[in-house]
Amino acid sequence: MQITQFMRRAVQTNGNGIATRMGARTHTWHQFAERCARLAGALAALGLAKGDRVGILALNSDRYLEAFFGLAGAGIIFVPINTRLAPPEMEFWLADSGCAGLLVDDAFAAVLPTITGGTPALRHIIHIGDAPTPAGTLAYETLLAAASPATDAGAGGTDLVGIFYTGGTTGRSKGVMLSHDNIVGNALNMLAELPAGPGSCFIHAAPMFHIADGAMTFLITARGGTHRFLPRFEPIAFMHIVATEGVTHSLIVPTMINMLVHHPDLAAYDMSSLEWLLFGASPMPEAVLRRAFAVLPHAKLMQAYGQSESSPCLTLMPPHCLALEGPNAARLKSAGRGLAGLDIAILDENDHEVPRGTVGEVCARGNIVMQGYWKQPELTARALRNGWLHTGDGGYMDDDGFIYIVDRVKDMIITGGENVYSAEVEEALYSHPAVAECAVIGIPDAQWGERVHAVVRCKPDQEADEASLIAHCRARIAGFKLPRSISFTPDSLPLSGAGKILKTELRKPFWAGQSKAVN
């Protein structure tokens, strides 16, 4: 299988349909495929060959999408770079992956001098922005105009097509190696659950460097739909494009949904075209979900769960199961059931399946499982031991196959011998009307080993103190799960590029000087 097959099918079935629209720039599927073939030809003329790596450091755009398919058609491995990294981290990703080329847009051209000094393999930098071409870079449109369209290089199957580095929520970044089979398999799994067609319009609002957005990138292409682009998520811009472009599908993280559904201007925009709103990457607070149901009544909400290592989707929660009332209400906190084309199980520390309802590690196997971590064979062997992908997530499965994620295994807090999963505590805190954002972490405690600590940002027009929040939680969760201390911040909590709260950053002040991060 090849991801370029999806593009070729879009040309066959909807060649004159709109493939991409970015501002005033619009291309049909015929034009899109031609541009991707010219990009592949231009790269070949520069001496880049099958198996080389090329980084992409840019905000969302039509040219970002062209890079995915143009690079894949040339047999070149794309390496999307997290745009929220510090320059030394960007440089590490480029150097670690051995990128021979880099595509960069206007937003990041200025950082080039600070990220290329330690990247000896980097030979060509291509500017994909609209501003004047920076010195030392090649102009994207000039290259395409001069290039001859290349034939497909024939990469596919288990050949690598992308290296997606993990975020920083659990430690040092690792390059997740995904093949054509991995990404095509994920798209086909998604197509079995999520309707889309030539009339579908998807807005890239989550960052395109993250494979979560890729879950829809290749699905919409396979169906010959339209791609619309928001350089970076901003609620007003999102609402404007949905209302004016007839957007039907979107995928954003709960943090973004929270910003959207509580925006004071939401009612001024016609959001009725939005048929499907997928979310994932972090737990969805019930209070935010209730608000979404109320203000976006036309949209079908679907929860996806997975990770980069699974290309990325493992489960989907269909809209009829995200219910506040009725027989499915008890499943509201589930992440859904495993997708077709993979096995999913809850395993113990010896990789034996645990009884239903018992917490263990969520594990999976199938054609969506990564090839491994780039240049890290020991970590690869650990993650893929005994033929299973070990997600590092703690969860359980009910008698009907629904998966419930309770936390990252590494985020589990052990206090006085009791296990506390922070997601439960965060859910209780989020149900308080004053709480805008929160994160629960374990911090050292001389008596209990670790104690439950919460970091909270209140809504601008709301106030709360430690005592009132603990009292609020006491009515919702067991006593040993209650926060023993709460710190308040006026600023947004630190987020990874995928929109997850960086608990590692929140833990650092409390664990400084400790020989280990558990107690």
N, C-alpha and C positions, 0 to 999 in steps of 0.2 A: 504494500500500500504506500501511496505517496500523498502528502498534503496538497501537492499541486493538482492532483486529480480533482479535488473539490473546485479549484479555479476553472479547470477545463470543463467540468460539468456545468458550472455557472455560465460559461460562454456558450455552450451547446443549448442550454435550456432557456437562457434569458440574456442573450448576448447584447441586445440593445437596451436592456434595463439598466438602471443606475446602480453602479457598483459602489462608488464612493462620492461623498459630497463634503467638501471642507471649505467653508466660506463660499466664495464665488467659484471655486474650482470643482468641477463635476466631471466624472469619467464613467462611461458605460463599462460593462464587463468585457467587451471586445477591446476597448481602449486600455482597460486595466491590465489585461493579460499581455497586450503588446508592450506596455511600459515595464512590466515585470521581466519579460523576455529581453528587453533592451538593457535593463539593469544587470541581468545575468551576463549579457554580452559585454557590457562595460567593465564588469569586474574581471571577466576573463582577459580582456585587453590589458588590464592593469597587472596581470600575472597572478591573480588569485585563483586558486584551484579547488577542486573537490576535497573536502576534509579540512580546509582552512576555517578559521573562526573570524567572524566580524562582529564587533560590538555595535549596539544601537543605544545612543544616549540622547534622548529626545522626549518631548511631550507627545501626547497622542496626536496623530495626524494621518492623512491618507498615505503619505509617503512612508510612514511607519508600517502600514499594512502592506504596501508594495515591497518593502524590505523583507518581510516574512516570506512572501511567495517568490520574490526574485532571488533571494539567497538560497532558498530551498531548491528552486529550479536549477541553480548552478551547482548544487551539491555542497554548498557552503553552510557551515553551522552558525546560526545566529545566537548572539549573547546579549540579551536585553539588560541594560544597566539601570539599576534603581536610581531614579532622579533625585531622591532625597538623601543620598549618601553624601558624606564629606569627601572632598577631593582625594585624600589618601585611600579611602575605601574604594572609590571608583578606579583608582590606579591599580589597586590590588586585584580587582575583578578582571581588568584588562590584562594584567600581567599573568595572573594565575591561569587564565584560559588561553593565553598565548595569542591574543587577537592580532591578526595581520592587518585588519582594516577597522575603521570606526566611522559610523554615520552619526553626525551630530547636528542639532538644529540651533536656531538663534538663541534659545534660552541657555544653552550650555557652551557656546563657542568661547565665551570668556574664560572658562575654566581649563581650556585645553593646555595652556602652559604648565598648569599645576598637576595634570594627571598623565602626562605623556613621557615624563623624564625617566620613569622606571619601567617602561614598556618596550624593551628592545625589539620585540617581534613586530611592533606596529609600523607599517610601511605607508599606508594610505589613509587619509582622513577626508571624508566626503561630507560636504555641507548640504543638509537637506532642508534648510530654512529658506525664508523669503527675503531676508536682508542681504546686503552685499556680501559676497563670499569672503570670509576672513583669509588673511594671508596664510599661506602654507596648506590650504585646503582646496579640494576640487569641487566645482559646482555641479550639483546633482543633475539639474535639467540640461546643462551643457553636455555632461557625460551621456545622458540618455539620447539626446538628439544626434550625437555623433556615433553611437554604437549600433551595430547590427544585432537584430534579435537573435538570441541564442536558442538552440534546441535544448530540451530538458536533459540534464546530465545523467538522469537515470537513478539518482539516489532514492532510496525508499526502504521499506521493511525495517530491519533493525539498524540501519544506518542512522547515526545521530543527525538530528535536525536542529536541536536547540540545547543550550546550557542555561538553565534558569537557576540563578543563585538564590538560596533561601534567605529569608529576612533575618533580623537580629533578635528574635524573641527568645531564642534558646541558646544563643552563643554564636561562635564564629560562623560566617557564611560558608556554605558548601555548594558546589556547582552540581545541580541536579541534571543528569544527562538524559534527555528525552529523544526517542527515535520517532521516525515517521509512523511506525505502527502504534506507538504510545498515543500520539496526538490524534491520529485518525480513529483509533479505538475509542478514545474519550468522546470525540464528536459523534460517532455512531451511537454510543451509549446514550448520549444526551438527546439525539434525534428521536430515540424510542420513547422519550418521556415528554419532550417539549415541542409543540407544534411550531413550525416556521415554514415560510414559503417565499416565492419571488416578491410578494407584496410586503414582506416583513422589513422593518427598518430598525436597526440596532444602533444605539448610541454608545460609543466607547467613552464612558465617564470614569470608570475605574482605570488605573494606570495600565497602559498596554505592555509595560515591562513585566507585569505580573501574569502568571499563567492562569489566574482566575479569570481575567478578561479573555484570555485565549480560549477558555472553555466555550465562549460564544463566538469568538472570531472565526473559527473554522466551521462551526455549525451554520452560521448565517451564510458564509461563503458557499458551503455545500448546497444550500437551498437557493442560491442566486438572489439573496436579499440585498438590501442597501446598508452600507456602513456610514454612519454619521459620527463626527468626532468632536469631543470637548477636550481641549488641550489638558486641562486639569479640572477636577470637580469643583464646581461652585454652584450653590443652589439656584440662584437667579438664572444663570446661563443654562443650567440643565432644564429648568422649567420652560425657558424661552424656546429652546430647540425642540423639546417634546411638543409644545403647543403649536409651533409654526411648521414643523417638519413631519408631523404625524408619526412620531416614533412609537413603535409597537413593543419593542423588547429592550430591557436594560438589565445590567448586572452591577450592583454596587454593594458595598459592605454596610453593616448595621450602623456604623458611625455616620456614614453619609445619609442613610435613610433617616436617622435621628435628626440631622440638620435639615433635611428636606421637609419632613412631615410637620415639624414645628416651626417652619419658616412663616413669618407673619404675612408674607405676600403670596402664599401658595394659592389662595382662593382666586387670585387675579389671573391665573393662567389655566387654560383649558388642557387638562391632563387626560382627557377621556380616551385618547388614542392608545395610551399605554396599556397594553393587554397583559404583559408578563413582566414582573419585577423579581428578578432572582437576587438572593443575598447569601452571603457566606463569609468565611475567613475568621469570624469570631462569633460568640454567642449573641443571639438577638434578645434583648430585654423584652419581657412580655409587655411592659408599659409602652414601649416604642411600637411593637407590633399592633397593639390595640389602636394606637393613634393612626397607624398606617391604614388599617382597615377602615377607619372612620373617614379619613380625608382622601383616600384613593380607592373609592368603592369599585371602580371599573377594572382595576388591575388585579390579576391573579398573582399572589405572592408565592414564591417557591424557594424553599431553603435548600442550598447545596452544601455538602460537606466533603472535604478532601484536603489535599495538600500538593505541593509541587511534585513530590515524589510519585504521585498517582495521576498526573497529567491533566487535570487535577482532581476530578470528581469521583468520589466513592459512593455517596448516597444522594438521593433527592427526596425532599418532602413535598408531595403533591399538594396543590392548593386546597383540595377538599379536606385534607388532614390537618391543615393549619386553622383549626376551628376554636372559637372561644366558648362555644356551647355545643351541646349534643354529644353523641357517642365518641367523637374524635377529639373532644376537648382535652381528654387525659393525655393525648399524644402531642400536645402543643409544644412541649419542650424537646421533642424528638428531632433528630437530624434526618429522619427518613429511613428508607430501606436501600439496600445495596442495588446498584445498577446492574442491568443485564450485561453479561460479558465478563463478570468478575465474581470471585468468591470473597465473602467478607465474614469474619469470625472474631469472637472475643476470646483471647488466649491468655493463659497464665504465664508465669515466668519460665515455664518449661515448654511453652508453645503447645499446651494441651487446651482444648476448648473448655471453657468454664460453663456451668449451668446457666440457663436463661435467668436474667435478673441479677447476676453476679458481676461485679465490676472487675474488669481485666483490661488488657491492652487491645485496642482496635487494630486488627491486622487484615490484610487483603492480598489477593494474588489474581493475576490476569494480565491481559495484554496492555493494560494501562500502567503497569508498574515500571518505574524508571529502569534504565540500564545500570545505574549506579551513580556514585559521586565522583566527579572529575578528579582524577589523580589522588583519590583517597580510598584505596582498596580495603583497608581495615574497617573504616566506617561503613563502606558498602557491604562488606560481609556481615557486619553487625545488624544493619538495617534490613538486609534481605535473607537473614538466616532461615534455614529449614524451608526455603521456598516461599516464605511470606514476607510481605512488606510490613515492617513494624512501624506504626505511625507515631508512637510516643504519646498517643492520646488515651486517656482512661475513659472507659465507657462500659455500657452493658446493653444487651439485646433482650427485648421482650419476646413473648411467645409467638408474636406475629412478624418477627423479623425487624422491628423498628429499633434503630440504634439511638441510644441516649449518651451524649458526650458529657462527661462530668468535669473534665479538666485535662490540661496537659499533665502527663505523668510527672514531669519535672516540676510542675507548679503545685503539686500536692503538698499540703502543710500537715506536718505531724506534730500535734500539740498534746502533751500529756498521754501519749500513746494512741490518741485518736486521729484518724485521717479526716482532714477537712479539704474538700474540693472547692477552690475559690469561686468557681462559677455559681455555686449555690448561694454564696454570700453576696456576690455581685448582683444576682437576680433580686435578692431581698432589698439591697440598697437602691437599685434602679426603680423599684416600685414606690419609693418615696418621691413625692411631687417636687421636692427641691433639688434632687440629684440630676445633674446633666451628664456627668461622666464619673466613673469610678473604676478602681482596680484593687484587687485584694491580693496581698502577698504575705509570705511568712517571714517574720523577722526574729532575731535571736531573743531568747527569754531564759533567764537563769533558772527559773523554777520549772517551766513547762517544756524547755527545749526550744520550741518555737511558739510564737503567738500570732494570732490572726490580726493583721493590720490592714487598714483601708486607706486609700488615697482618693479624695473626693473633690470634684469641682461642682459647685452649685450653679444653678441657673441664675442669670443676672438679676432677675427680679425676685429671687427666693433666698431664704436663709435657713440654715440648720446648724445645730451644734452636735458635738460628739454624743452627748447623753441622749438627745432626741433621736438620732439615727440608730443608736444601739437599741433603744427602746422599740423603735419601729421594727428592727430586725428580730427582736426577741419574740415578737408575735408570729413570726414566719419561719424561723429555723431553730434548730436545737441549740441549747445553751452553749455547748462546747464549740459550736461553729460561729458564735458571735464575734464581731471585731472587738478586740480588747483595747484597741487604740485607733484613732482616726486622725489623719492630717488633712488639712484643707489647702487647696491651691486655687488661685484666681485664673491660672493659665490652663490651656488645654493640655491633656496628658500626652506624653511623647508617643508618636505613632511610627510604625514601620511603613515602608512604601506600600504595603498591602492594606494599610488601615488598621493594623492590629496594635493594641497598646503594648508598648515596650516595657514589660515588667522587669526585664533585666536592668534597665536604667533606673527604675523606681527602687529596686532592691539595693543598688550599689551603696548608697549612704549608710544603710543599716548593717551591711555585711563587710564594710571596709575593715581591713585588718584581720579578718577571719581566714583561717586556712582552708575552709570549705564553705559552700553556700547552703548547707543544711545544718541543722543543729539537733 
